[in-house]
Amino acid sequence: MPRVTRIIHAMTGASATPYAFRLLEVLAKAKIGVELMASPNVDELCRVESGTTLAEELAKIYGSAPAAGESLGKAEDGGPLVRRHGLGDFAAAAASGSGHEVPMLVLPCSTGTLGRIATGVSDNLITRAADVCLKERRRLVLVPRETPLSAIHLENMLTLTRAGAVILPASPGFYYQPGGIEDLLDFIVQRILDQLGVRLRILKGWGEND
Ligand SMILES: Cc1cc2nc3c(=O)[nH]c(=O)nc-3n(C[C@H](O)[C@H](O)[C@H](O)COP(=O)(O)O)c2cc1C
Protein backbone atom coordinates (compact mmCIF):
# COMPACT_ATOMS: atom_id res chain seq x y z
CA MET A 1 0.00 0.00 0.00
CA PRO A 2 1.47 3.47 -0.88
CA ARG A 3 2.26 5.80 2.01
CA VAL A 4 -0.86 7.72 3.06
CA THR A 5 -0.19 11.47 3.44
CA ARG A 6 -3.78 12.78 3.40
CA ILE A 7 -7.14 11.53 4.63
CA ILE A 8 -10.78 12.59 4.47
CA HIS A 9 -12.10 12.86 8.04
CA ALA A 10 -15.83 13.23 8.59
CA MET A 11 -17.21 13.86 12.09
CA THR A 12 -20.88 13.16 12.89
CA GLY A 13 -23.10 13.45 15.95
CA ALA A 14 -22.18 10.35 17.93
CA SER A 15 -20.42 10.37 21.27
CA ALA A 16 -16.62 9.85 21.24
CA THR A 17 -15.37 13.20 19.94
CA PRO A 18 -12.16 12.87 22.07
CA TYR A 19 -11.02 10.05 19.74
CA ALA A 20 -11.41 12.40 16.76
CA PHE A 21 -9.44 15.23 18.34
CA ARG A 22 -6.66 12.92 19.47
CA LEU A 23 -6.42 11.55 15.93
CA LEU A 24 -6.34 15.06 14.40
CA GLU A 25 -3.60 16.02 16.86
CA VAL A 26 -1.48 13.01 15.87
CA LEU A 27 -2.00 13.68 12.15
CA ALA A 28 -1.17 17.39 12.50
CA LYS A 29 2.09 16.61 14.32
CA ALA A 30 3.04 14.20 11.53
CA LYS A 31 2.07 16.75 8.81
CA ILE A 32 -0.59 14.41 7.38
CA GLY A 33 -3.21 16.49 5.55
CA VAL A 34 -6.90 16.31 6.47
CA GLU A 35 -9.97 17.08 4.37
CA LEU A 36 -12.35 17.79 7.26
CA MET A 37 -16.14 17.71 7.24
CA ALA A 38 -18.41 17.87 10.27
CA SER A 39 -22.16 17.52 10.72
CA PRO A 40 -23.88 20.36 12.63
CA ASN A 41 -24.46 17.97 15.56
CA VAL A 42 -20.73 17.84 16.38
CA ASP A 43 -20.89 21.18 18.20
CA GLU A 44 -23.49 19.82 20.61
CA LEU A 45 -21.37 16.72 21.24
CA CYS A 46 -18.32 18.93 21.96
CA ARG A 47 -20.40 20.99 24.39
CA VAL A 48 -21.67 17.91 26.25
CA GLU A 49 -18.39 15.95 26.19
CA SER A 50 -15.82 18.65 26.87
CA GLY A 51 -17.63 21.96 27.41
CA THR A 52 -16.16 23.32 24.17
CA THR A 53 -17.10 23.87 20.53
CA LEU A 54 -15.70 22.26 17.41
CA ALA A 55 -13.96 25.55 16.57
CA GLU A 56 -12.28 25.65 20.01
CA GLU A 57 -11.07 22.06 19.66
CA LEU A 58 -9.72 22.72 16.15
CA ALA A 59 -7.97 25.88 17.34
CA LYS A 60 -6.14 23.85 20.03
CA ILE A 61 -4.76 21.59 17.29
CA TYR A 62 -4.20 23.96 14.36
CA GLY A 63 -3.71 27.31 16.11
CA SER A 64 -6.99 28.64 14.72
CA ALA A 65 -10.19 27.07 13.44
CA PRO A 66 -10.91 26.88 9.70
CA ALA A 67 -14.46 27.82 8.68
CA ALA A 68 -16.16 25.88 5.89
CA GLY A 69 -14.24 26.51 2.69
CA GLU A 70 -11.04 27.56 4.53
CA SER A 71 -7.64 25.86 4.74
CA LEU A 72 -4.81 26.13 7.26
CA GLY A 73 -1.15 25.13 7.41
CA LYS A 74 0.95 23.04 5.10
CA ALA A 75 1.08 19.26 5.02
CA GLU A 76 3.88 16.99 3.88
CA ASP A 77 2.18 16.48 0.49
CA GLY A 78 2.25 20.26 -0.20
CA GLY A 79 -1.51 20.65 0.34
CA PRO A 80 -3.10 22.28 3.39
CA LEU A 81 -2.69 20.68 6.81
CA VAL A 82 -6.45 20.97 7.22
CA ARG A 83 -9.12 21.97 4.72
CA ARG A 84 -12.67 22.34 6.06
CA HIS A 85 -15.58 21.55 3.75
CA GLY A 86 -19.20 22.59 4.06
CA LEU A 87 -21.66 19.70 3.92
CA GLY A 88 -23.39 21.18 0.87
CA ASP A 89 -20.15 21.40 -1.10
CA PHE A 90 -20.81 18.68 -3.67
CA ALA A 91 -18.17 20.28 -5.91
CA ALA A 92 -15.43 19.16 -3.45
CA ALA A 93 -12.96 16.61 -4.83
CA ALA A 94 -14.16 14.06 -2.27
CA ALA A 95 -17.63 14.11 -3.87
CA SER A 96 -16.32 12.89 -7.20
CA GLY A 97 -14.93 9.55 -8.34
CA SER A 98 -12.28 11.43 -10.29
CA GLY A 99 -11.25 13.41 -7.19
CA HIS A 100 -9.15 12.43 -4.16
CA GLU A 101 -7.77 8.92 -4.10
CA VAL A 102 -7.32 9.10 -0.34
CA PRO A 103 -8.84 6.98 2.42
CA MET A 104 -11.88 8.22 4.29
CA LEU A 105 -12.68 8.00 7.98
CA VAL A 106 -16.02 8.69 9.71
CA LEU A 107 -15.20 9.29 13.39
CA PRO A 108 -17.42 9.48 15.33
CA CYS A 109 -19.99 7.77 13.08
CA SER A 110 -23.60 8.09 14.24
CA THR A 111 -25.96 5.23 13.54
CA GLY A 112 -27.95 7.70 11.44
CA THR A 113 -25.02 8.46 9.12
CA LEU A 114 -24.07 4.77 9.10
CA GLY A 115 -27.61 3.90 7.95
CA ARG A 116 -27.59 6.58 5.26
CA ILE A 117 -24.27 5.36 3.87
CA ALA A 118 -25.44 1.72 3.99
CA THR A 119 -28.53 2.59 1.94
CA GLY A 120 -26.83 4.93 -0.52
CA VAL A 121 -28.51 8.12 0.68
CA SER A 122 -25.94 10.64 -0.52
CA ASP A 123 -27.69 13.65 0.96
CA ASN A 124 -24.65 15.61 2.14
CA LEU A 125 -20.91 15.72 1.46
CA ILE A 126 -20.16 13.12 4.15
CA THR A 127 -22.56 10.48 2.83
CA ARG A 128 -21.69 11.32 -0.79
CA ALA A 129 -17.91 11.06 -0.17
CA ALA A 130 -18.44 7.71 1.59
CA ASP A 131 -20.58 6.52 -1.33
CA VAL A 132 -17.76 7.52 -3.71
CA CYS A 133 -15.22 5.56 -1.62
CA LEU A 134 -17.36 2.43 -1.86
CA LYS A 135 -18.00 2.68 -5.60
CA GLU A 136 -14.33 3.44 -6.33
CA ARG A 137 -13.18 0.64 -4.00
CA ARG A 138 -11.28 3.09 -1.80
CA ARG A 139 -10.66 2.58 1.89
CA LEU A 140 -13.56 3.66 4.11
CA VAL A 141 -13.31 3.27 7.89
CA LEU A 142 -16.38 3.90 10.04
CA VAL A 143 -16.12 4.24 13.82
CA PRO A 144 -19.62 3.91 15.29
CA ARG A 145 -20.35 4.55 18.97
CA GLU A 146 -23.60 3.09 20.13
CA THR A 147 -24.64 0.41 22.58
CA PRO A 148 -26.54 -1.86 22.54
CA LEU A 149 -26.94 -2.39 18.79
CA SER A 150 -30.28 -3.12 17.10
CA ALA A 151 -30.78 -5.56 14.23
CA ILE A 152 -31.01 -2.50 11.96
CA HIS A 153 -27.58 -1.25 13.09
CA LEU A 154 -26.05 -4.71 12.71
CA GLU A 155 -27.55 -5.27 9.27
CA ASN A 156 -26.32 -1.87 8.11
CA MET A 157 -22.83 -2.72 9.40
CA LEU A 158 -22.89 -6.07 7.58
CA THR A 159 -24.05 -4.37 4.36
CA LEU A 160 -21.19 -1.87 4.64
CA THR A 161 -18.61 -4.55 5.43
CA ARG A 162 -19.75 -6.54 2.39
CA ALA A 163 -19.47 -3.37 0.30
CA GLY A 164 -15.82 -3.01 1.36
CA ALA A 165 -15.96 -0.65 4.36
CA VAL A 166 -14.22 -1.38 7.66
CA ILE A 167 -16.41 -1.11 10.76
CA LEU A 168 -14.15 -0.25 13.70
CA PRO A 169 -16.26 0.18 16.84
CA ALA A 170 -14.92 2.59 19.47
CA SER A 171 -14.35 -0.25 21.94
CA PRO A 172 -10.83 -0.19 23.38
CA GLY A 173 -9.25 -3.29 24.92
CA PHE A 174 -8.10 -3.46 28.53
CA TYR A 175 -5.56 -6.28 28.18
CA TYR A 176 -2.69 -3.80 27.89
CA GLN A 177 -3.61 -2.25 31.26
CA PRO A 178 -4.40 1.34 30.23
CA GLY A 179 -3.32 3.96 32.75
CA GLY A 180 -6.15 6.37 31.91
CA ILE A 181 -8.42 7.84 29.28
CA GLU A 182 -5.50 8.90 27.06
CA ASP A 183 -4.35 5.29 26.75
CA LEU A 184 -7.88 4.23 25.83
CA LEU A 185 -8.02 6.94 23.16
CA ASP A 186 -4.64 5.92 21.77
CA PHE A 187 -5.68 2.27 21.55
CA ILE A 188 -8.50 3.15 19.14
CA VAL A 189 -6.54 5.87 17.32
CA GLN A 190 -3.73 3.39 16.62
CA ARG A 191 -6.23 0.90 15.18
CA ILE A 192 -7.69 3.64 12.97
CA LEU A 193 -4.25 4.71 11.71
CA ASP A 194 -3.45 1.09 10.87
CA GLN A 195 -6.73 0.61 9.00
CA LEU A 196 -6.30 3.85 7.04
CA GLY A 197 -2.77 2.84 6.05
CA VAL A 198 -1.19 5.81 7.86
CA ARG A 199 2.22 4.57 9.00
CA LEU A 200 2.45 6.13 12.45
CA ARG A 201 3.06 4.49 15.80
CA ILE A 202 1.68 6.20 18.89
CA LEU A 203 1.70 3.21 21.23
CA LYS A 204 5.08 2.05 22.56
CA GLY A 205 5.61 -1.65 22.08
CA TRP A 206 2.43 -1.88 20.03
CA GLY A 207 1.83 -5.41 18.83
CA GLU A 208 3.67 -7.07 21.72
CA ASN A 209 0.40 -7.72 23.54
CA ASP A 210 -1.95 -7.51 20.56
C1 LIG B 1 -25.45 14.36 23.48
C2 LIG B 1 -25.77 13.47 22.33
C3 LIG B 1 -25.15 12.25 22.24
C4 LIG B 1 -25.41 11.40 21.16
N1 LIG B 1 -24.74 10.22 21.09
C5 LIG B 1 -24.94 9.41 20.02
C6 LIG B 1 -24.19 8.21 19.90
O1 LIG B 1 -23.33 7.88 20.73
N2 LIG B 1 -24.41 7.44 18.81
C7 LIG B 1 -25.30 7.79 17.84
O2 LIG B 1 -25.43 7.05 16.86
N3 LIG B 1 -26.06 8.92 17.95
C8 LIG B 1 -25.89 9.74 19.00
N4 LIG B 1 -26.62 10.89 19.12
C9 LIG B 1 -27.71 11.16 18.15
C10 LIG B 1 -27.23 11.79 16.84
O3 LIG B 1 -26.56 13.00 17.09
C11 LIG B 1 -28.46 12.02 15.94
O4 LIG B 1 -29.03 10.77 15.55
C12 LIG B 1 -28.14 12.83 14.71
O5 LIG B 1 -29.30 12.93 13.89
C13 LIG B 1 -27.03 12.20 13.88
O6 LIG B 1 -26.91 12.95 12.68
P1 LIG B 1 -25.51 13.12 11.96
O7 LIG B 1 -24.99 11.75 11.69
O8 LIG B 1 -25.84 13.83 10.68
O9 LIG B 1 -24.63 13.93 12.83
C14 LIG B 1 -26.36 11.78 20.17
C15 LIG B 1 -26.97 13.02 20.27
C16 LIG B 1 -26.68 13.87 21.32
C17 LIG B 1 -27.34 15.21 21.40
The ligand as a MOL file (V3000), in Angstrom:
LIG
                    3D

  0  0  0     0  0            999 V3000
M  V30 BEGIN CTAB
M  V30 COUNTS 31 33 0 0 0
M  V30 BEGIN ATOM
M  V30 1 C -25.4510 14.3580 23.4850 0
M  V30 2 C -25.7690 13.4750 22.3320 0
M  V30 3 C -25.1460 12.2500 22.2360 0
M  V30 4 C -25.4090 11.4010 21.1600 0
M  V30 5 N -24.7370 10.2170 21.0850 0
M  V30 6 C -24.9410 9.4070 20.0200 0
M  V30 7 C -24.1850 8.2140 19.9030 0
M  V30 8 O -23.3260 7.8820 20.7330 0
M  V30 9 N -24.4070 7.4420 18.8150 0
M  V30 10 C -25.2970 7.7860 17.8380 0
M  V30 11 O -25.4310 7.0500 16.8630 0
M  V30 12 N -26.0560 8.9230 17.9500 0
M  V30 13 C -25.8890 9.7370 19.0040 0
M  V30 14 N -26.6220 10.8940 19.1160 0
M  V30 15 C -27.7060 11.1610 18.1530 0
M  V30 16 C -27.2330 11.7880 16.8440 0
M  V30 17 O -26.5560 13.0030 17.0880 0
M  V30 18 C -28.4560 12.0230 15.9360 0
M  V30 19 O -29.0320 10.7710 15.5460 0
M  V30 20 C -28.1370 12.8330 14.7060 0
M  V30 21 O -29.3020 12.9260 13.8860 0
M  V30 22 C -27.0330 12.2020 13.8820 0
M  V30 23 O -26.9140 12.9460 12.6780 0
M  V30 24 P -25.5070 13.1200 11.9570 0
M  V30 25 O -24.9860 11.7480 11.6910 0
M  V30 26 O -25.8430 13.8310 10.6780 0
M  V30 27 O -24.6330 13.9300 12.8280 0
M  V30 28 C -26.3610 11.7750 20.1700 0
M  V30 29 C -26.9720 13.0240 20.2700 0
M  V30 30 C -26.6770 13.8670 21.3240 0
M  V30 31 C -27.3440 15.2080 21.3980 0
M  V30 END ATOM
M  V30 BEGIN BOND
M  V30 1 1 1 2
M  V30 2 1 2 3
M  V30 3 2 2 30
M  V30 4 2 3 4
M  V30 5 1 4 5
M  V30 6 1 4 28
M  V30 7 2 5 6
M  V30 8 1 6 7
M  V30 9 1 6 13
M  V30 10 2 7 8
M  V30 11 1 7 9
M  V30 12 1 9 10
M  V30 13 2 10 11
M  V30 14 1 10 12
M  V30 15 2 12 13
M  V30 16 1 13 14
M  V30 17 1 14 15
M  V30 18 1 14 28
M  V30 19 1 15 16
M  V30 20 1 16 17
M  V30 21 1 16 18
M  V30 22 1 18 19
M  V30 23 1 18 20
M  V30 24 1 20 21
M  V30 25 1 20 22
M  V30 26 1 22 23
M  V30 27 1 23 24
M  V30 28 2 24 25
M  V30 29 1 24 26
M  V30 30 1 24 27
M  V30 31 2 28 29
M  V30 32 1 29 30
M  V30 33 1 30 31
M  V30 END BOND
M  V30 END CTAB
M  END
